[in-house]
Amino acid sequence: MDKATFIEGLRNERAGWEALLAQVGEERMLEPGAAGAWSIKDIIAHIMWGEREMIGVCKQHALVGSDLWNLPDSVADHCWLFV
């Protein structure tokens, strides 16, 4: 895949994401229960953290980022509970 195709796909997916958020509406963003006790806003914050981490991965062409990447699997599997 070339860079232009990647960026076009990224833009298309982002447009779909924005459309989905528009359907949810601001009033429902803080309601718990979208995934366990998490609200939609909590889930979005979690996704955005992952996207920010991927910037470093893409720039360095390596799996780098915060120290959370280095946690043992037994701990990392439960980190989402504390976000």
C-alpha atoms as an extended CHARMM CRD file, in Angstrom:
* protein
*
        83  EXT
         1         1  MET       CA              0.0000000000        0.0000000000        0.0000000000  PROA      1               0.0000000000
         2         2  ASP       CA              1.3800000000        3.4170000000       -0.8570000000  PROA      2               0.0000000000
         3         3  LYS       CA              1.1590000000        6.5060000000        1.3380000000  PROA      3               0.0000000000
         4         4  ALA       CA             -1.6450000000        8.1660000000       -0.6610000000  PROA      4               0.0000000000
         5         5  THR       CA             -3.8350000000        5.0590000000       -0.4360000000  PROA      5               0.0000000000
         6         6  PHE       CA             -3.1680000000        4.7790000000        3.2830000000  PROA      6               0.0000000000
         7         7  ILE       CA             -4.0630000000        8.4220000000        3.9310000000  PROA      7               0.0000000000
         8         8  GLU       CA             -7.2160000000        8.1860000000        1.8020000000  PROA      8               0.0000000000
         9         9  GLY       CA             -8.3140000000        5.1170000000        3.7540000000  PROA      9               0.0000000000
        10        10  LEU       CA             -7.5580000000        6.8600000000        7.0280000000  PROA      10              0.0000000000
        11        11  ARG       CA             -9.6480000000        9.8670000000        6.0080000000  PROA      11              0.0000000000
        12        12  ASN       CA            -12.5300000000        7.6630000000        4.9020000000  PROA      12              0.0000000000
        13        13  GLU       CA            -12.5080000000        5.7280000000        8.1600000000  PROA      13              0.0000000000
        14        14  ARG       CA            -12.3180000000        8.9480000000       10.1680000000  PROA      14              0.0000000000
        15        15  ALA       CA            -15.3770000000       10.2710000000        8.3060000000  PROA      15              0.0000000000
        16        16  GLY       CA            -17.2340000000        7.0810000000        9.2390000000  PROA      16              0.0000000000
        17        17  TRP       CA            -16.1550000000        7.5270000000       12.8670000000  PROA      17              0.0000000000
        18        18  GLU       CA            -17.4130000000       11.1130000000       12.9090000000  PROA      18              0.0000000000
        19        19  ALA       CA            -20.7470000000       10.0060000000       11.4380000000  PROA      19              0.0000000000
        20        20  LEU       CA            -21.0980000000        7.3400000000       14.1310000000  PROA      20              0.0000000000
        21        21  LEU       CA            -20.3810000000        9.8710000000       16.8840000000  PROA      21              0.0000000000
        22        22  ALA       CA            -22.9920000000       12.2140000000       15.4330000000  PROA      22              0.0000000000
        23        23  GLN       CA            -25.5720000000        9.4290000000       15.7620000000  PROA      23              0.0000000000
        24        24  VAL       CA            -24.7030000000        8.9250000000       19.4300000000  PROA      24              0.0000000000
        25        25  GLY       CA            -25.0640000000       12.6030000000       20.3300000000  PROA      25              0.0000000000
        26        26  GLU       CA            -23.4510000000       14.5820000000       23.1240000000  PROA      26              0.0000000000
        27        27  GLU       CA            -26.1290000000       13.8260000000       25.7090000000  PROA      27              0.0000000000
        28        28  ARG       CA            -25.3720000000       10.0820000000       25.6190000000  PROA      28              0.0000000000
        29        29  MET       CA            -21.5620000000       10.3960000000       25.6970000000  PROA      29              0.0000000000
        30        30  LEU       CA            -21.3140000000       10.3580000000       29.5070000000  PROA      30              0.0000000000
        31        31  GLU       CA            -23.8580000000        7.6330000000       30.2450000000  PROA      31              0.0000000000
        32        32  PRO       CA            -22.1770000000        4.5900000000       31.7920000000  PROA      32              0.0000000000
        33        33  GLY       CA            -22.9330000000        1.1620000000       30.4310000000  PROA      33              0.0000000000
        34        34  ALA       CA            -21.6330000000        1.2950000000       26.8760000000  PROA      34              0.0000000000
        35        35  ALA       CA            -19.0770000000       -1.3660000000       27.8690000000  PROA      35              0.0000000000
        36        36  GLY       CA            -19.4130000000       -2.3920000000       31.4940000000  PROA      36              0.0000000000
        37        37  ALA       CA            -19.0780000000        0.7560000000       33.5820000000  PROA      37              0.0000000000
        38        38  TRP       CA            -17.4250000000        2.6610000000       30.7370000000  PROA      38              0.0000000000
        39        39  SER       CA            -19.2400000000        5.4670000000       28.9750000000  PROA      39              0.0000000000
        40        40  ILE       CA            -18.8330000000        6.1500000000       25.2850000000  PROA      40              0.0000000000
        41        41  LYS       CA            -16.5460000000        9.0270000000       26.2570000000  PROA      41              0.0000000000
        42        42  ASP       CA            -14.3570000000        6.6010000000       28.2540000000  PROA      42              0.0000000000
        43        43  ILE       CA            -14.1060000000        4.2840000000       25.2660000000  PROA      43              0.0000000000
        44        44  ILE       CA            -13.2100000000        7.1560000000       22.9480000000  PROA      44              0.0000000000
        45        45  ALA       CA            -10.4940000000        8.3190000000       25.3700000000  PROA      45              0.0000000000
        46        46  HSD       CA             -9.0640000000        4.7940000000       25.3700000000  PROA      46              0.0000000000
        47        47  ILE       CA             -9.0590000000        4.6600000000       21.5600000000  PROA      47              0.0000000000
        48        48  MET       CA             -7.4780000000        8.1000000000       21.3100000000  PROA      48              0.0000000000
        49        49  TRP       CA             -4.6760000000        7.0460000000       23.6740000000  PROA      49              0.0000000000
        50        50  GLY       CA             -3.9980000000        4.1220000000       21.3610000000  PROA      50              0.0000000000
        51        51  GLU       CA             -3.9680000000        6.3840000000       18.3240000000  PROA      51              0.0000000000
        52        52  ARG       CA             -1.4760000000        8.7400000000       19.9940000000  PROA      52              0.0000000000
        53        53  GLU       CA              0.7370000000        5.7730000000       20.8540000000  PROA      53              0.0000000000
        54        54  MET       CA              0.6360000000        4.6310000000       17.2230000000  PROA      54              0.0000000000
        55        55  ILE       CA              2.0760000000        7.9680000000       16.0560000000  PROA      55              0.0000000000
        56        56  GLY       CA              5.3970000000        7.0330000000       17.6410000000  PROA      56              0.0000000000
        57        57  VAL       CA              5.1700000000        3.5140000000       16.2490000000  PROA      57              0.0000000000
        58        58  CYS       CA              4.5890000000        4.8350000000       12.7260000000  PROA      58              0.0000000000
        59        59  LYS       CA              7.2920000000        7.5010000000       12.9440000000  PROA      59              0.0000000000
        60        60  GLN       CA              9.9410000000        5.1100000000       14.2230000000  PROA      60              0.0000000000
        61        61  HSD       CA              8.7160000000        2.0130000000       12.4030000000  PROA      61              0.0000000000
        62        62  ALA       CA              8.9610000000        0.2290000000       15.7560000000  PROA      62              0.0000000000
        63        63  LEU       CA              6.7380000000       -0.7120000000       18.6490000000  PROA      63              0.0000000000
        64        64  VAL       CA              7.6410000000        2.1890000000       20.9420000000  PROA      64              0.0000000000
        65        65  GLY       CA              5.6320000000        4.4890000000       23.1310000000  PROA      65              0.0000000000
        66        66  SER       CA              4.6880000000        4.7670000000       26.7690000000  PROA      66              0.0000000000
        67        67  ASP       CA              5.8560000000        2.3650000000       29.4540000000  PROA      67              0.0000000000
        68        68  LEU       CA              2.4510000000        0.6690000000       29.2510000000  PROA      68              0.0000000000
        69        69  TRP       CA              3.7370000000       -1.1490000000       26.1450000000  PROA      69              0.0000000000
        70        70  ASN       CA              6.2740000000       -2.9230000000       28.3740000000  PROA      70              0.0000000000
        71        71  LEU       CA              3.8780000000       -4.2970000000       30.9790000000  PROA      71              0.0000000000
        72        72  PRO       CA              3.6600000000       -8.0830000000       31.2800000000  PROA      72              0.0000000000
        73        73  ASP       CA              0.5730000000       -9.5100000000       29.6060000000  PROA      73              0.0000000000
        74        74  SER       CA             -0.9390000000      -10.4910000000       32.9530000000  PROA      74              0.0000000000
        75        75  VAL       CA             -0.9710000000       -6.8170000000       33.9680000000  PROA      75              0.0000000000
        76        76  ALA       CA             -1.6610000000       -5.2760000000       30.5480000000  PROA      76              0.0000000000
        77        77  ASP       CA             -4.7950000000       -7.3900000000       30.1020000000  PROA      77              0.0000000000
        78        78  HSD       CA             -6.3340000000       -5.6310000000       33.1130000000  PROA      78              0.0000000000
        79        79  CYS       CA             -5.1070000000       -2.0560000000       32.5490000000  PROA      79              0.0000000000
        80        80  TRP       CA             -8.3100000000       -1.0470000000       30.7870000000  PROA      80              0.0000000000
        81        81  LEU       CA            -10.0920000000       -1.3820000000       34.1120000000  PROA      81              0.0000000000
        82        82  PHE       CA             -8.2060000000        1.6340000000       35.4470000000  PROA      82              0.0000000000
        83        83  VAL       CA             -8.4450000000        4.0180000000       32.4770000000  PROA      83              0.0000000000
